[in-house]
């Protein structure tokens, strides 16, 4: 059967990275189709076996290394076949941008070949990951690569800090309060956030809450959806269901059943 392993980063990289994950499909495993819900992590993905099918909105994505930004609406599906083997780095919402100097807005709601934005160094990393057969060793290789980027990381600016704060508080803050923190008017703050992050602060907060609710259920399967709805500030359970249907094309219960391994355990544990 397919296997999934995940791990959290070392303390010195947690400012930038949320989790590492590895999936493997044996040659005898059945193919599956997994819906990919909206999410705010920037994800760097390495395909080390048979290429999966990635249907990103209207486009089919193919390639061995790709980077995806925050996905503020339902992005699409993954077709996973026997022989698929993937290693992924889930960054903080601005983590990859800070480490590699690419503004958030350039990859928000998009997926790109990573070599186009990161150069040959990421191809060399792909080679090293492919040569390793140990998940733990792959994590160590990835961390060594990322530590070399920390010294030249871009300092966090006002809008990046606001997005990071929105994510950490799971969307539970008024946008006007964020604007006041930066001593600018609400409309000016909303325009700057949209321009620099690539999505409105209201939408970003909505996805942050949705993602936190989903991860809470993954971390504690016995929690009721009603309890989760109340805990994350939904008006009622139907309000939460409406958000799930918009951001994942599934009801909460359907999403848990169908999404497979797209939210690895280390992400839920990092919440």
NUGUDREN-809017 format. One line per field, with one value per atom (N, C-alpha, C): atom name; x, y, z; residue number from 0. Coordinates in Angstrom, 2 decimals. Each point is the difference from the previous one (the first is absolute). Layout:
<sites>
name c(CA ...)
u c(X ...)
v c(Y ...)
w c(Z ...)
resi c(NUM ...)
</sites>
This chain:
<sites>
name c(N CA C N CA C N CA C N CA C N CA C N CA C N CA C N CA C N CA C N CA C N CA C N CA C N CA C N CA C N CA C N CA C N CA C N CA C N CA C N CA C N CA C N CA C N CA C N CA C N CA C N CA C N CA C N CA C N CA C N CA C N CA C N CA C N CA C N CA C N CA C N CA C N CA C N CA C N CA C N CA C N CA C N CA C N CA C N CA C N CA C N CA C N CA C N CA C N CA C N CA C N CA C N CA C N CA C N CA C N CA C N CA C N CA C N CA C N CA C N CA C N CA C N CA C N CA C N CA C N CA C N CA C N CA C N CA C N CA C N CA C N CA C N CA C N CA C N CA C N CA C N CA C N CA C N CA C N CA C N CA C N CA C N CA C N CA C N CA C N CA C N CA C N CA C N CA C N CA C N CA C N CA C N CA C N CA C N CA C N CA C N CA C N CA C N CA C N CA C N CA C N CA C N CA C N CA C N CA C N CA C N CA C N CA C N CA C N CA C N CA C N CA C N CA C N CA C N CA C N CA C N CA C N CA C N CA C N CA C N CA C N CA C N CA C N CA C N CA C N CA C N CA C N CA C N CA C N CA C N CA C N CA C N CA C N CA C N CA C N CA C N CA C N CA C N CA C N CA C N CA C N CA C N CA C N CA C N CA C N CA C N CA C N CA C N CA C N CA C N CA C N CA C N CA C N CA C N CA C N CA C N CA C N CA C N CA C N CA C N CA C N CA C N CA C N CA C N CA C N CA C N CA C N CA C N CA C N CA C N CA C N CA C N CA C N CA C N CA C N CA C N CA C N CA C N CA C N CA C N CA C N CA C N CA C N CA C N CA C N CA C N CA C N CA C N CA C N CA C N CA C N CA C N CA C N CA C N CA C N CA C N CA C N CA C N CA C N CA C N CA C N CA C N CA C N CA C N CA C N CA C N CA C N CA C N CA C N CA C N CA C N CA C N CA C N CA C N CA C N CA C N CA C N CA C N CA C N CA C N CA C N CA C N CA C N CA C N CA C N CA C N CA C N CA C N CA C N CA C N CA C N CA C N CA C N CA C N CA C N CA C N CA C N CA C N CA C N CA C N CA C N CA C N CA C N CA C N CA C N CA C N CA C N CA C N CA C N CA C N CA C N CA C N CA C N CA C N CA C N CA C N CA C N CA C N CA C N CA C N CA C N CA C N CA C N CA C N CA C N CA C N CA C N CA C N CA C N CA C N CA C N CA C)
u c(0.84 -0.84 0.88 -0.53 0.80 0.47 1.19 0.53 0.23 -0.15 0.21 0.82 1.07 0.80 0.15 0.04 0.17 0.76 0.57 0.81 -0.01 0.16 0.13 1.47 0.25 1.38 0.75 1.30 0.80 -0.33 0.24 -0.41 0.50 1.22 0.55 -0.66 -0.80 -0.67 -1.50 -0.53 -1.46 -0.57 0.84 -0.47 -0.41 0.56 -0.22 -0.75 0.16 -0.52 -0.99 -1.09 -0.98 0.18 0.31 0.08 0.67 0.47 0.49 -0.90 -0.19 -0.85 0.50 -0.25 0.38 -1.14 -0.41 -1.01 0.64 -0.42 0.46 -1.17 -0.15 -0.98 0.75 -0.27 0.60 -0.60 0.69 -0.47 -1.34 -0.34 -1.25 -1.15 0.28 -1.05 -0.97 -1.23 -1.00 0.14 -0.27 0.04 -1.12 0.26 -1.02 0.00 -1.12 -0.14 -0.31 0.84 -0.16 -0.33 -1.08 -0.23 1.01 0.50 0.95 -0.72 -0.25 -0.74 0.86 -0.65 0.72 0.96 1.17 0.99 0.91 0.65 0.80 1.51 0.41 1.43 0.52 1.21 0.72 0.66 -0.17 0.43 0.99 1.16 1.00 -0.03 -0.32 -0.26 1.02 0.53 0.98 -0.61 -0.11 -0.49 1.19 0.05 1.16 -0.32 -1.23 -0.42 -0.87 -1.06 -0.97 -0.64 -0.13 -0.59 -1.51 -0.49 -1.45 -0.64 -1.31 -0.73 -0.45 0.38 -0.38 -0.90 -1.28 -0.96 -0.24 0.68 -0.06 -0.95 -1.21 -1.05 -0.18 0.29 -0.25 1.20 1.10 1.24 0.46 0.64 0.66 1.48 0.53 1.39 0.84 1.11 0.93 1.40 0.79 1.36 0.47 1.29 0.58 0.15 0.06 0.16 -0.89 -0.90 -0.84 -0.24 -0.27 -0.28 -1.41 -0.78 -1.34 -0.14 -0.66 -0.24 -1.26 -0.39 -1.27 -1.13 -0.92 -1.14 -1.25 -0.52 -1.08 -1.39 -0.06 -1.25 0.31 -1.02 0.23 0.90 1.21 0.95 -0.18 -0.49 -0.16 0.21 0.54 0.12 1.39 0.35 1.21 -0.40 0.56 -0.19 1.26 -0.13 1.15 -0.06 1.09 0.06 1.04 -0.03 1.06 1.37 0.95 1.35 0.26 -1.03 0.22 0.82 0.98 0.80 0.32 -0.45 0.13 0.61 0.76 0.51 -0.37 -0.61 -0.48 0.47 0.26 0.31 -1.16 -0.69 -1.10 0.56 0.07 0.54 -1.10 0.41 -0.92 -0.56 -1.13 -0.62 0.94 1.01 0.98 1.41 0.13 1.33 0.86 -0.56 0.78 0.36 -0.96 0.25 1.14 0.04 1.06 1.35 0.03 1.27 0.55 -0.89 0.46 -0.27 -0.50 -0.08 -1.04 -1.05 -1.09 -1.23 -0.57 -1.16 -1.15 -0.75 -1.13 -0.97 -0.34 -1.04 0.34 1.29 0.39 -0.40 -0.15 -0.37 -1.34 -0.65 -1.31 -0.99 -0.69 -0.97 0.64 1.31 0.70 0.92 0.41 1.03 0.99 1.30 1.04 1.04 0.66 1.20 1.04 0.50 0.87 1.32 0.48 1.27 -0.11 -1.21 -0.17 0.19 -0.25 0.11 1.18 0.53 1.06 1.32 -0.01 1.24 0.45 1.24 0.54 0.18 0.09 0.24 -1.13 -1.23 -1.12 0.03 0.55 0.19 1.05 1.04 1.02 -0.59 -0.87 -0.68 -0.88 -0.73 -0.83 0.84 1.18 0.89 0.40 0.36 0.43 -1.15 -1.19 -1.16 -0.31 0.12 -0.28 0.98 1.24 1.04 -0.17 -0.73 -0.21 -1.24 0.03 -1.15 -0.60 0.50 -0.47 -0.72 -1.21 -0.72 0.79 0.55 0.78 1.19 0.66 1.14 -0.46 -1.13 -0.53 -0.31 -0.57 -0.26 1.32 1.01 1.30 0.60 -0.14 0.51 -0.74 -1.33 -0.80 0.36 0.19 0.33 1.38 0.94 1.33 -0.11 -0.79 -0.21 -0.65 -1.02 -0.74 0.82 0.80 0.83 0.94 0.44 0.88 -0.70 -1.33 -0.78 -0.34 0.03 -0.45 0.82 1.30 0.88 -0.34 -0.59 -0.35 -1.51 -0.77 -1.45 -0.41 -1.07 -0.53 -0.69 0.29 -0.69 -1.51 -0.75 -1.47 -0.53 -0.75 -0.57 -1.38 -0.65 -1.25 -1.11 -0.19 -1.09 0.29 1.25 0.38 -0.23 0.36 -0.23 -1.49 -0.81 -1.45 -0.59 0.45 -0.48 0.40 1.23 0.48 -0.81 -0.32 -0.80 -1.42 -0.60 -1.33 -0.01 1.03 0.10 0.13 0.84 0.26 -1.22 -0.81 -1.20 -1.21 0.26 -1.04 -1.14 0.37 -0.97 -0.86 0.24 -0.87 0.47 -0.02 0.32 -0.68 -0.46 -0.63 1.07 -0.32 0.95 0.32 -0.98 0.25 1.07 0.05 1.03 1.37 0.10 1.28 0.45 -0.94 0.34 0.49 -0.66 0.42 1.39 0.33 1.35 1.07 -0.33 0.95 -0.20 -0.93 -0.25 -0.37 -0.84 -0.49 -1.51 -0.66 -1.44 -0.39 -1.26 -0.48 0.08 -0.48 -0.02 1.43 0.88 1.39 0.64 -0.30 0.53 -0.51 -1.30 -0.57 0.62 0.23 0.61 1.44 0.75 1.39 0.08 -0.85 -0.01 -0.32 -1.03 -0.37 1.17 0.64 1.08 1.23 0.35 1.26 -0.14 -1.18 -0.23 -0.66 -0.83 -0.64 -1.44 -0.54 -1.38 -0.44 -1.28 -0.47 0.21 0.16 0.17 -1.23 -1.19 -1.21 0.02 0.39 0.08 1.10 1.14 1.12 -0.45 -0.72 -0.50 -0.99 -0.85 -0.99 0.68 1.03 0.72 0.76 0.56 0.72 -0.92 -1.23 -0.96 -0.40 -0.32 -0.36 1.10 1.23 1.13 0.20 -0.15 0.14 -1.08 -1.23 -1.09 0.26 0.46 0.31 1.11 1.07 1.12 -0.40 -0.92 -0.46 -0.70 -0.80 -0.68 0.99 0.98 1.01 0.82 0.29 0.78 -0.81 -1.32 -0.87 -1.27 0.06 -1.14 -1.29 0.10 -1.20 -0.73 0.62 -0.69 -1.17 -1.10 -1.16 0.20 -0.65 0.06 -0.69 -1.00 -0.69 0.96 0.77 0.98 1.04 0.46 1.00 -0.58 -1.24 -0.64 -0.04 -0.40 -0.06 1.39 0.96 1.35 0.70 -0.32 0.69 -0.84 -1.05 -0.70 -0.97 -0.44 -1.06 -1.33 -0.87 -1.30 -0.78 0.06 -0.63 0.61 -0.46 0.60 -0.24 -1.15 -0.28 0.95 0.38 0.99 1.32 0.42 1.24 -0.12 -1.14 -0.21 0.08 -0.58 0.04 1.45 0.82 1.41 0.72 -0.25 0.65 -0.38 -1.27 -0.44 0.62 0.21 0.61 1.51 0.66 1.46 0.55 -0.87 0.49 -0.88 -1.16 -0.98 -0.53 0.03 -0.48 -0.59 -0.91 -0.43 1.14 -0.03 1.07 0.24 -1.05 0.16 0.51 -0.49 0.48 1.49 0.40 1.40 0.94 -0.33 0.83 0.15 -1.08 0.01 0.80 -0.06 0.52 1.38 0.44 1.21 1.29 -0.06 1.20 1.13 1.16 1.20 0.41 -0.91 0.43 0.27 -0.48 0.34 0.70 1.31 0.71 -0.11 0.12 -0.20 0.87 1.21 0.87 -0.55 -0.82 -0.62 -1.04 -0.84 -1.02 0.66 1.09 0.70 0.66 0.32 0.66 -0.97 -1.30 -1.01 0.01)
v c(-1.19 1.19 1.24 1.16 1.22 0.35 0.58 0.42 1.51 0.59 1.43 0.20 0.77 0.36 1.51 0.57 1.45 0.35 1.19 0.45 1.52 0.53 1.43 0.42 1.26 0.46 0.16 0.15 0.31 1.42 0.32 1.31 1.19 -0.06 1.17 0.27 -0.94 0.19 0.21 -0.02 0.10 1.36 1.01 1.30 -0.08 -0.97 -0.10 -1.27 -1.08 -1.31 -0.52 -0.61 -0.63 -1.51 -0.66 -1.46 -0.53 -1.25 -0.79 -1.23 -0.47 -1.18 -0.84 -1.29 -0.93 -0.98 -0.19 -1.02 -1.01 -1.25 -1.06 -0.91 -0.26 -0.95 -1.20 -1.18 -1.22 -0.32 -0.87 -0.40 -0.74 -0.53 -0.75 0.85 1.26 0.87 0.45 0.23 0.48 1.51 0.48 1.45 0.70 1.22 0.78 1.43 0.66 1.42 0.75 0.98 0.74 1.46 0.53 1.45 0.73 1.11 0.81 1.25 0.15 1.18 1.25 1.14 1.26 -0.10 0.60 -0.04 1.21 0.38 1.21 -0.27 -1.23 -0.31 0.16 0.45 -0.09 -1.39 -0.75 -1.39 -0.24 -0.54 -0.41 -1.51 -0.51 -1.43 -0.63 -1.16 -0.75 -1.35 -0.27 -1.30 -0.90 -1.14 -0.89 -1.34 -0.17 -1.24 0.31 -0.78 0.28 1.36 0.81 1.31 -0.11 0.67 0.04 0.95 -0.08 0.99 1.12 1.22 1.15 0.89 0.06 0.84 1.26 1.06 1.27 0.94 0.12 0.77 -0.46 0.83 -0.40 -0.68 -0.16 -0.45 -1.33 -0.79 -1.23 0.32 -0.31 0.32 -1.27 0.08 -1.13 0.53 -0.78 0.42 -0.69 -0.09 -0.71 0.87 1.32 0.91 1.21 0.28 1.17 0.69 1.30 0.82 0.58 -0.14 0.56 1.01 1.10 1.00 -0.28 0.94 -0.12 -0.16 -0.91 -0.24 0.46 1.16 0.63 -0.41 -0.90 -0.61 -1.44 -0.78 -1.41 -0.15 -0.60 -0.05 -1.18 -1.14 -1.12 -1.35 -0.94 -1.39 -0.54 -1.08 -0.77 -1.42 -0.51 -1.39 -0.77 -0.90 -0.73 -1.45 -0.45 -1.33 -0.87 -1.30 -0.88 0.50 0.04 0.47 1.46 0.75 1.40 0.04 0.87 0.24 1.49 0.66 1.45 0.40 1.08 0.64 1.46 0.53 1.38 0.77 1.28 0.93 0.98 0.01 0.93 1.20 1.13 1.21 0.77 0.88 0.98 0.83 0.70 0.72 0.94 0.54 0.86 -0.59 -1.23 -0.55 -0.17 -0.61 -0.18 1.34 0.93 1.33 0.70 -0.10 0.65 -0.64 -1.32 -0.69 0.18 0.12 0.01 1.30 1.00 1.34 0.21 -0.81 0.15 0.51 1.13 0.54 -1.00 0.04 -0.91 0.06 1.21 0.15 -0.73 -0.18 -0.61 -1.47 -0.68 -1.42 -0.31 1.00 -0.24 -0.48 -1.09 -0.63 -0.53 -0.26 -0.50 -1.16 -0.74 -1.03 0.22 -0.05 0.22 -1.12 -0.29 -0.84 0.68 -0.72 0.63 0.46 -0.68 0.42 1.39 0.41 1.32 1.12 -0.29 1.02 -0.20 -1.23 -0.32 -0.38 -0.21 -0.31 -1.45 -0.25 -1.36 -0.61 0.84 -0.55 -0.94 0.29 -0.86 -1.31 0.00 -1.24 -0.88 0.64 -0.76 -0.59 0.76 -0.52 -1.18 0.08 -1.11 -1.26 0.16 -1.15 -0.63 0.82 -0.53 -0.71 0.58 -0.64 -1.33 -0.06 -1.23 -1.11 0.38 -0.99 -0.60 0.69 -0.49 -0.88 -1.03 -0.88 0.11 0.95 0.17 1.34 -0.02 1.24 0.93 -0.56 0.82 0.65 -0.75 0.57 1.08 -0.20 1.02 1.29 -0.12 1.18 0.71 -0.76 0.59 0.72 -0.60 0.63 1.31 -0.03 1.20 1.09 -0.37 1.00 0.61 -0.80 0.54 1.03 -0.30 0.91 1.30 -0.10 1.18 0.86 -0.62 0.79 0.93 -0.42 0.84 1.25 -0.04 1.15 0.98 -0.45 0.83 1.28 -0.11 1.17 1.11 -0.33 1.02 0.20 -0.47 0.13 1.47 0.31 1.36 0.33 1.14 0.37 0.08 -0.34 0.00 1.43 0.34 1.34 0.04 1.16 0.21 -0.94 -0.15 -0.83 -1.48 -0.38 -1.39 -0.34 0.95 -0.22 -0.07 0.82 -0.03 -1.33 -0.51 -1.30 -1.11 0.06 -1.01 0.03 1.20 0.12 -0.53 0.35 -0.52 -1.52 -0.58 -1.46 -0.58 0.61 -0.53 0.10 1.05 0.14 -0.65 -0.76 -0.80 0.88 1.20 0.92 0.72 -0.23 0.54 1.38 0.97 1.38 0.89 1.15 0.93 0.62 0.15 0.59 1.44 0.69 1.37 0.03 -1.05 -0.07 -0.17 -0.79 -0.15 1.33 0.74 1.30 0.95 -0.03 0.87 -0.36 -1.28 -0.43 0.62 0.22 0.59 1.50 0.56 1.45 0.52 -0.75 0.47 -0.23 0.69 -0.13 -1.37 -0.38 -1.31 -0.21 0.93 -0.16 -0.08 0.82 -0.04 -1.34 -0.49 -1.29 -1.10 0.00 -1.03 0.03 1.18 0.11 -0.52 0.38 -0.46 -1.50 -0.55 -1.45 -0.74 0.44 -0.64 0.07 1.14 0.19 -0.84 -0.09 -0.64 -1.47 -0.42 -1.41 -0.74 0.71 -0.62 -0.40 0.32 -0.32 0.98 0.25 0.95 -0.55 0.88 -0.50 -0.76 0.37 -0.72 -1.43 -0.18 -1.35 -0.80 0.63 -0.67 -0.50 0.85 -0.39 -1.14 0.03 -1.07 -1.34 -0.02 -1.25 -0.44 0.94 -0.34 -0.70 0.48 -0.62 -1.39 -0.09 -1.29 -1.03 0.40 -0.91 -0.43 0.92 -0.32 -0.98 0.20 -0.91 -1.39 -0.08 -1.29 -0.71 0.72 -0.60 -0.45 0.74 -0.39 -1.35 -0.23 -1.28 -1.11 0.29 -1.01 -0.38 0.99 -0.27 -0.73 0.25 -0.62 -0.53 -1.17 -0.51 -0.15 -0.14 -0.18 1.30 1.14 1.27 0.13 0.53 0.17 1.25 -0.01 1.17 1.20 -0.27 1.09 0.69 -0.78 0.56 0.82 -0.52 0.71 1.30 -0.04 1.21 1.09 -0.36 0.97 0.49 -0.91 0.34 0.97 -0.09 0.85 1.18 0.31 1.25 0.03 -1.17 0.00 0.34 0.66 0.37 -1.24 -1.03 -1.27 -1.07 -1.23 -1.08 0.17 0.55 0.21 1.03 0.99 0.98 -0.70 -0.90 -0.74 -0.91 -0.69 -0.88 0.79 1.20 0.85 0.34 0.33 0.30 -1.22 -1.16 -1.23 -0.28 0.17 -0.29 0.97 1.25 0.99 -0.20 -0.40 -0.06 -1.40 -1.01 -1.36 -0.80 0.55 -0.70 -1.27 -0.03 -1.13 0.50 -0.79 0.26 -0.37 0.43 -0.37 -1.50 -0.80 -1.45 -0.60 0.46 -0.51 0.31 1.21 0.39 -0.89 -0.27 -0.87 -1.38 -0.49 -1.33 -0.01 1.08 -0.01 0.62 0.83 0.78 -0.79 -1.19 -0.83 0.66 0.12 0.44 1.44 0.83 1.34 0.92 -0.34 0.75 -0.97 -0.12 -0.99 0.32 -1.02 0.18 1.08 0.18 1.00 1.41 0.25 1.31 0.23 -0.99 0.13 0.16 -0.73 0.09 1.34 0.69 1.30 1.13 -0.29 1.07 0.58)
w c(0.00 0.00 0.00 -0.45 -0.01 1.41 0.08 1.30 -0.01 1.17 0.19 1.26 -0.13 1.15 0.02 1.19 0.10 1.26 0.01 1.14 0.04 1.19 0.16 -0.15 -0.32 -0.20 1.31 -0.12 1.17 0.47 1.27 0.54 -0.79 -0.52 -0.70 -1.34 -0.50 -1.29 0.14 1.21 0.17 -0.38 -0.06 -0.47 -1.47 -0.72 -1.44 -0.42 0.73 -0.42 1.03 -0.49 0.88 0.10 -1.12 0.03 -1.26 0.12 -1.14 -0.11 -1.22 -0.18 -1.17 0.09 -1.06 -0.21 -1.26 -0.34 -0.95 0.16 -0.89 -0.36 -1.28 -0.50 -0.57 0.56 -0.54 -1.36 -0.72 -1.33 0.06 1.16 0.13 0.54 0.34 0.55 -1.09 0.38 -0.94 -0.20 -1.21 -0.22 0.77 0.42 0.71 -0.54 0.18 -0.33 1.29 0.34 1.25 -0.29 0.59 -0.10 0.87 -0.49 0.76 0.47 1.28 0.47 -0.03 0.12 0.15 1.19 -0.13 1.08 -0.14 1.09 0.00 0.01 0.20 -0.07 -1.43 -0.14 -1.27 -0.01 -1.09 -0.02 -1.14 0.36 -0.97 -0.10 -1.19 -0.17 -0.95 0.42 -0.79 -0.36 -1.29 -0.47 -0.27 0.71 -0.05 -0.64 -0.45 -0.65 -1.19 -0.19 -1.05 0.26 -1.04 0.20 0.27 1.03 0.22 -1.00 -0.11 -0.78 0.92 -0.31 0.81 -0.84 0.36 -0.72 0.81 -0.40 0.73 -0.73 0.55 -0.65 -1.45 -0.98 -1.39 -0.66 0.74 -0.63 0.58 -0.85 0.44 0.19 1.18 0.33 -0.11 -0.68 -0.04 0.28 0.66 0.33 1.26 0.16 1.13 1.24 -0.18 1.14 -0.25 0.93 -0.17 1.34 -0.11 1.18 -0.14 1.05 0.02 1.11 -0.29 1.02 0.78 0.85 0.72 -1.00 0.29 -0.87 0.75 -0.40 0.75 -0.47 -0.98 -0.42 -0.36 -0.30 -0.30 -1.22 0.16 -1.11 -0.96 0.47 -0.92 0.63 -0.81 0.40 -0.30 0.71 -0.29 -0.37 -1.11 -0.42 0.38 0.97 0.53 -0.47 -0.63 -0.62 0.68 -0.23 0.49 -0.47 0.91 -0.34 0.29 0.43 0.39 1.28 0.01 1.21 0.05 1.05 0.10 1.33 -0.04 1.23 -0.09 1.06 -0.03 1.23 -0.22 1.09 0.08 1.14 0.24 0.75 -0.67 0.62 0.72 0.91 0.54 -1.15 0.19 -1.12 -0.75 0.69 -0.67 0.04 0.50 0.26 -1.23 -1.05 -1.22 -0.63 0.00 -0.57 0.72 1.30 0.77 -0.25 -0.14 -0.21 -1.41 -0.99 -1.38 -0.74 0.72 -0.57 -1.07 0.00 -0.96 0.74 -0.38 0.73 0.05 1.09 0.17 -1.16 -0.46 -1.00 -1.30 -0.29 -1.27 -0.09 1.14 -0.08 0.68 0.59 0.60 -1.07 0.31 -0.91 -1.27 0.04 -1.17 0.37 -1.03 0.12 -1.14 0.33 -1.01 0.07 -1.13 0.07 0.91 0.97 0.99 -0.60 -1.05 -0.59 -0.63 -0.39 -0.60 1.01 1.27 1.04 0.93 0.08 0.96 -0.66 -1.31 -0.69 0.15 -0.36 -0.04 1.38 1.04 1.33 0.44 -0.43 0.39 -0.78 -1.22 -0.75 0.68 0.53 0.73 1.28 0.65 1.20 -0.37 -1.10 -0.47 -0.22 -0.59 -0.22 1.33 0.96 1.30 0.71 -0.06 0.63 -0.66 -1.32 -0.73 0.29 0.30 0.29 1.40 0.87 1.37 0.05 0.83 0.17 1.40 0.80 1.38 0.12 0.56 0.23 0.92 1.06 0.94 -0.69 -0.88 -0.72 -0.97 -0.63 -0.89 0.75 1.18 0.83 0.32 0.36 0.33 -1.22 -1.18 -1.23 -0.26 0.13 -0.22 1.00 1.26 1.02 -0.25 -0.42 -0.32 -1.13 -1.01 -1.12 0.47 0.85 0.44 0.96 0.84 0.93 -0.76 -1.17 -0.79 -0.51 -0.04 -0.47 1.11 1.24 1.12 0.12 -0.22 0.18 -0.98 -1.15 -0.99 -0.12 1.00 -0.05 0.02 -0.69 -0.04 1.33 0.59 1.25 -0.21 1.00 -0.08 -0.04 -1.04 -0.11 0.64 -0.06 0.73 -0.48 -1.31 -0.49 0.18 -0.15 0.26 1.47 0.88 1.43 0.31 -0.67 0.22 -0.45 -1.16 -0.48 0.96 0.48 0.93 1.30 0.48 1.22 -0.22 -1.13 -0.32 0.01 -0.54 -0.05 1.41 0.82 1.35 0.90 -0.19 0.84 -0.67 -1.08 -0.69 -0.51 -0.43 -0.57 1.01 1.30 1.05 0.46 -0.91 0.34 -1.03 0.42 -0.92 -0.91 -1.26 -0.93 0.41 0.58 0.48 1.09 0.82 1.04 -0.62 -1.06 -0.68 -0.59 -0.58 -0.57 1.09 1.15 1.10 0.49 -0.01 0.41 -0.88 -1.27 -0.94 -0.16 0.79 0.00 -1.37 -0.73 -1.29 -0.05 -0.90 -0.13 -0.53 0.28 -0.39 -1.50 -0.80 -1.46 -0.55 0.53 -0.46 0.36 1.21 0.41 -0.92 -0.31 -0.86 -1.40 -0.53 -1.33 0.02 1.03 0.08 0.19 0.84 0.25 -1.29 -0.71 -1.27 -0.98 -0.09 -0.96 0.35 1.28 0.38 0.36 0.44 0.34 -1.15 -0.77 -1.15 0.22 1.16 0.34 1.08 0.14 1.00 1.41 1.00 1.38 0.50 -0.45 0.41 -0.52 -1.25 -0.57 0.67 0.26 0.67 1.37 0.73 1.34 -0.10 -1.01 -0.18 -0.22 -0.84 -0.25 1.24 0.74 1.23 0.99 0.14 0.91 -0.50 -1.29 -0.60 0.21 -0.27 0.12 1.45 0.93 1.42 0.45 -0.47 0.35 -0.55 -1.24 -0.62 0.75 0.32 0.72 1.40 0.63 1.33 -0.05 -1.05 -0.14 -0.32 -0.84 -0.32 1.23 0.86 1.20 1.06 0.04 1.01 -0.67 -0.63 -0.77 0.81 1.30 0.82 0.31 -0.28 0.22 -0.96 0.47 -0.87 -0.87 -1.15 -0.86 0.65 0.81 0.70 0.96 0.74 0.92 -0.76 -1.13 -0.80 -0.54 -0.48 -0.51 1.06 1.22 1.09 0.38 0.04 0.45 -0.95 -1.29 -0.97 -0.48 0.73 -0.21 -1.16 -0.47 -1.00 0.67 -0.74 0.58 0.43 -0.82 0.31 -0.90 0.12 -0.76 -1.51 -0.38 -1.43 -0.61 0.78 -0.47 -0.31 0.88 -0.23 -1.23 -0.13 -1.14 -1.30 -0.01 -1.19 -0.37 0.99 -0.26 -0.56 0.59 -0.48 -1.45 -0.32 -1.37 -1.00 0.42 -0.88 -0.15 1.06 0.00 -0.26 -0.03 -0.26 -0.95 -0.37 -0.84 0.68 1.32 0.77 1.31 0.55 1.37 0.94 1.26 0.93 0.07 0.15 0.11 -1.29 -1.14 -1.28 -0.21 0.40 -0.21 0.80 1.26 0.82 -0.65 -0.60 -0.62 -1.29 -0.79 -1.37 -0.16 0.95 -0.25 0.13 0.60 0.08 0.77 -0.66 0.71 -0.28 -0.54 -0.40 1.19 1.20 1.22 0.95 -0.08 0.85 1.48 0.86 1.44 0.64 -0.48 0.62 -0.15 -1.03 -0.15 1.09 0.23 1.05 1.36 0.21 1.29 0.19 -1.12 0.10 0.26 -0.11 0.15 1.40)
resi c(0 0 0 1 1 1 2 2 2 3 3 3 4 4 4 5 5 5 6 6 6 7 7 7 8 8 8 9 9 9 10 10 10 11 11 11 12 12 12 13 13 13 14 14 14 15 15 15 16 16 16 17 17 17 18 18 18 19 19 19 20 20 20 21 21 21 22 22 22 23 23 23 24 24 24 25 25 25 26 26 26 27 27 27 28 28 28 29 29 29 30 30 30 31 31 31 32 32 32 33 33 33 34 34 34 35 35 35 36 36 36 37 37 37 38 38 38 39 39 39 40 40 40 41 41 41 42 42 42 43 43 43 44 44 44 45 45 45 46 46 46 47 47 47 48 48 48 49 49 49 50 50 50 51 51 51 52 52 52 53 53 53 54 54 54 55 55 55 56 56 56 57 57 57 58 58 58 59 59 59 60 60 60 61 61 61 62 62 62 63 63 63 64 64 64 65 65 65 66 66 66 67 67 67 68 68 68 69 69 69 70 70 70 71 71 71 72 72 72 73 73 73 74 74 74 75 75 75 76 76 76 77 77 77 78 78 78 79 79 79 80 80 80 81 81 81 82 82 82 83 83 83 84 84 84 85 85 85 86 86 86 87 87 87 88 88 88 89 89 89 90 90 90 91 91 91 92 92 92 93 93 93 94 94 94 95 95 95 96 96 96 97 97 97 98 98 98 99 99 99 100 100 100 101 101 101 102 102 102 103 103 103 104 104 104 105 105 105 106 106 106 107 107 107 108 108 108 109 109 109 110 110 110 111 111 111 112 112 112 113 113 113 114 114 114 115 115 115 116 116 116 117 117 117 118 118 118 119 119 119 120 120 120 121 121 121 122 122 122 123 123 123 124 124 124 125 125 125 126 126 126 127 127 127 128 128 128 129 129 129 130 130 130 131 131 131 132 132 132 133 133 133 134 134 134 135 135 135 136 136 136 137 137 137 138 138 138 139 139 139 140 140 140 141 141 141 142 142 142 143 143 143 144 144 144 145 145 145 146 146 146 147 147 147 148 148 148 149 149 149 150 150 150 151 151 151 152 152 152 153 153 153 154 154 154 155 155 155 156 156 156 157 157 157 158 158 158 159 159 159 160 160 160 161 161 161 162 162 162 163 163 163 164 164 164 165 165 165 166 166 166 167 167 167 168 168 168 169 169 169 170 170 170 171 171 171 172 172 172 173 173 173 174 174 174 175 175 175 176 176 176 177 177 177 178 178 178 179 179 179 180 180 180 181 181 181 182 182 182 183 183 183 184 184 184 185 185 185 186 186 186 187 187 187 188 188 188 189 189 189 190 190 190 191 191 191 192 192 192 193 193 193 194 194 194 195 195 195 196 196 196 197 197 197 198 198 198 199 199 199 200 200 200 201 201 201 202 202 202 203 203 203 204 204 204 205 205 205 206 206 206 207 207 207 208 208 208 209 209 209 210 210 210 211 211 211 212 212 212 213 213 213 214 214 214 215 215 215 216 216 216 217 217 217 218 218 218 219 219 219 220 220 220 221 221 221 222 222 222 223 223 223 224 224 224 225 225 225 226 226 226 227 227 227 228 228 228 229 229 229 230 230 230 231 231 231 232 232 232 233 233 233 234 234 234 235 235 235 236 236 236 237 237 237 238 238 238 239 239 239 240 240 240 241 241 241 242 242 242 243 243 243 244 244 244 245 245 245 246 246 246 247 247 247 248 248 248 249 249 249 250 250 250 251 251 251 252 252 252 253 253 253 254 254 254 255 255 255 256 256 256 257 257 257 258 258 258 259 259 259 260 260 260 261 261 261 262 262 262 263 263 263 264 264 264 265 265 265 266 266 266 267 267 267 268 268 268 269 269 269 270 270 270)
</sites>
